[in-house]
Amino acid sequence: QQIMSCEKGNDWDKLNLSQKMVETLQSLGLEKAFNVQASVIPFILNSKYAGGDVLVMSATGSGKTLAFAIPIVEILR
């Protein structure tokens, strides 16, 4: 069990994403990751936790869907 802070926003290229993913997100007009994404994406992509469960509690509209979808696409690429 780990509780993570969602206090930081971040550039996509600092989240350990592929260059193609960063370019795609930026081309969609998503300049920076929301706080929840900046915390959750690196956590999910960490191989130590691969295949495990992740529970995130955050307000509606805070970016949770992409926080889960981006790592799925990255892992499947």
Contacts in CASP RR format, 6 or more apart in sequence:
PFRMAT RR
TARGET T0000
AUTHOR 0000-0000-0000
METHOD contacts of the structure
MODEL  1
QQIMSCEKGNDWDKLNLSQKMVETLQSLGLEKAFNVQASVIPFILNSKYA
GGDVLVMSATGSGKTLAFAIPIVEILR
2 43 0 8 1.000
4 39 0 8 1.000
4 40 0 8 1.000
4 43 0 8 1.000
5 39 0 8 1.000
6 35 0 8 1.000
6 36 0 8 1.000
6 38 0 8 1.000
6 39 0 8 1.000
6 58 0 8 1.000
6 62 0 8 1.000
7 35 0 8 1.000
8 35 0 8 1.000
8 38 0 8 1.000
8 39 0 8 1.000
9 32 0 8 1.000
9 33 0 8 1.000
9 34 0 8 1.000
9 35 0 8 1.000
9 38 0 8 1.000
10 32 0 8 1.000
10 33 0 8 1.000
10 37 0 8 1.000
10 38 0 8 1.000
11 32 0 8 1.000
11 33 0 8 1.000
12 21 0 8 1.000
12 22 0 8 1.000
12 25 0 8 1.000
12 26 0 8 1.000
12 30 0 8 1.000
12 32 0 8 1.000
12 33 0 8 1.000
13 19 0 8 1.000
13 22 0 8 1.000
15 33 0 8 1.000
15 37 0 8 1.000
15 38 0 8 1.000
15 41 0 8 1.000
15 42 0 8 1.000
15 45 0 8 1.000
16 41 0 8 1.000
16 42 0 8 1.000
16 45 0 8 1.000
17 25 0 8 1.000
17 41 0 8 1.000
17 45 0 8 1.000
17 70 0 8 1.000
17 74 0 8 1.000
18 74 0 8 1.000
18 77 0 8 1.000
20 77 0 8 1.000
21 70 0 8 1.000
21 73 0 8 1.000
21 74 0 8 1.000
21 77 0 8 1.000
25 70 0 8 1.000
30 66 0 8 1.000
33 41 0 8 1.000
34 62 0 8 1.000
34 63 0 8 1.000
34 66 0 8 1.000
34 67 0 8 1.000
35 62 0 8 1.000
36 56 0 8 1.000
36 58 0 8 1.000
36 62 0 8 1.000
36 63 0 8 1.000
36 64 0 8 1.000
36 67 0 8 1.000
37 63 0 8 1.000
37 66 0 8 1.000
37 67 0 8 1.000
37 70 0 8 1.000
40 54 0 8 1.000
40 56 0 8 1.000
40 64 0 8 1.000
40 67 0 8 1.000
40 68 0 8 1.000
40 71 0 8 1.000
41 67 0 8 1.000
41 70 0 8 1.000
41 71 0 8 1.000
43 49 0 8 1.000
43 54 0 8 1.000
44 54 0 8 1.000
44 67 0 8 1.000
44 68 0 8 1.000
44 71 0 8 1.000
45 71 0 8 1.000
45 74 0 8 1.000
45 75 0 8 1.000
50 75 0 8 1.000
54 68 0 8 1.000
56 64 0 8 1.000
56 67 0 8 1.000
56 68 0 8 1.000
58 64 0 8 1.000
END
